[in-house]
Amino acid sequence: MLYNLLAPLANEYQVFNLFRYITFRSGGAILTSLLISFIFAPKIIRWLKSRQQHGQPIREDGPESHLVTKKGTPTMGGLIILLSVFVSTLLWADLYNRYIWVVLMITLGFGLIGFFDDYLKVSKKNSKGLPGKLKLLAQGILSLIACLWIQNIAPAGYASEMAVPFFKNILIDLSWFYPVFVIVVIVGSSNAVNLTDGLDGLAIVPISIAAACFALISYLVGHSVFANYLQIHHIPGTWELTVFLSAVVGAGLGFLWFNAQPAKVFMGDVGSLSLGGAIGTVSVITKHELVLFITGGLFVMEAVSVILQVGSYKLRGKRIFKMAPIHHHFEKLGWPESTVVVRFWILAVIFALMGLATLKLR
């Protein structure tokens, strides 16, 4: 909004020229979302506590310590993140940029799915929530809408193509299969982040790291000079997503203040599903879907551990891990929660650096 209101005045008042710079507006988005988190989080947490007398239901088959240490902690803390991200994005982004509205649509839509899931868990006092098939159906429909919208916006030659990392000129036309591919990316990203959100602070830092990586990728892909230098595909308009992702980083840091061990509030599905879906959508827009697989390697690892655990139990009647997702496996091995969290953060940084390295290895 500020860009649309003030940037046109730059010719008369030089100070407003700052609003033409993505870097300035991205910095403003980070600080704004961080400030909103600090101001409103305590109030939202108190409100959630008043509404959730027993807090988030704890898995009875989970680590025994959680039944004691996490009992009574409210969930739906993702509302803090969504408030910060939406206000900051609407304030600092170019509201005429259609990519911004695609990502906001997915963020809000997936957030609503997560909200209803969390609400059912709290109101029914169990950890089940929405039926899995219904949740996936709703996510799939929203992802299909996003796919068609992105295809309508995308420049000629990019409507149904997938870029391949490490190869500068390769675009694979997926044709009719492209919507299926996009649905898998967005829904998979959303649920992988959701699976990671199981310990205090575990998910929000890797989310912020992935958002920071894709903020850089969005900027480079949208900048013709940098895209040409790095030999990556140039898609005009994507650099505006840097503002949105910067808002996610700021909101993530603000939320971590209250989510660090011992957590005062849990993110809940309202936060994890929406943020995972948003980052997946950005990867589709920027044609870096496969890079997301690398950059978000921690989320992939968590999701794969669940798939392997379920598959092994159904096929062989045996479990591979002591418990899935894999962060609980290490808890069962006796690792303190803080050790698991910090070591997984380190892995998230390593995966992010590997993902960014693909920008130059072409």
Salt bridges, closest charged atoms under 4 A:
ASP61 OD1 - ARG59 NE 3.10
GLU64 OE2 - LYS332 NZ 3.49
ASP117 OD2 - LYS121 NZ 3.55
ASP117 OD2 - LYS135 NZ 3.01
ASP200 OD1 - LYS70 NZ 2.98
GLU240 OE2 - ARG25 NH1 2.43
ASP269 OD2 - LYS121 NZ 3.37
ASP269 OD2 - LYS135 NZ 3.63
GLU302 OE2 - HIS327 ND1 2.90
GLU331 OE2 - HIS66 NE2 2.93
GLU331 OE1 - HIS328 ND1 2.96
GLU337 OE2 - LYS70 NZ 2.92
